[in-house]
Every structure is written in structure tokens, then in C-alpha cells.
Amino acid sequence: MHFSKNDFVNTPTGIARFHKEEPFPPRKFIERGYNIQHWTDIPKGGHFAAMEQPALLANDIIQFAKVLNHIK
């Protein structure tokens, strides 16, 4: 996706940053364009995180859903 200078996605966004998922932009860069409400650095897994670390990914999705529930 290409952003113009003042583009911003206001939708609450969650990021699960898996250790072996490279290249991955720095959080500071991502925050310029997205409303980051939940960020987790997960020490295991990579591109196929749902197959490699399903419990870690599922838990992170549940935690993000809890964050969204409090934003209402």
C-alpha cells in the first residue's frame, strides 16, 4: 500500500511481530500510518506463524480483541 504524506488508517490496528518475519519495518515507521493499539513482539515463528506457533498467535488475537472491547 502506498501512503501519501498525510494518509493515516484510523481503524484500531494490532500487530503480532514474529521474530523471524524479515524484513519488517520498525514500529515507529508503522505508527506513522496506522492507529496501533496493540503490538506484540513474539520471540518464535516467522512467515507461517499460524502453522508454526498457533497458540501464540491465537493468544495474541484474543488479547487484541480485549483491547478492542475497551476502545468502544
Secondary structure, DSSP 4 states (H G I P E B T S, - for coil): ----TT--EEEEEEEEEETT--S---HHHHHTTEEEEEEEEESS--TTHHHHSHHHHHHHHHHHHHHHHHH-
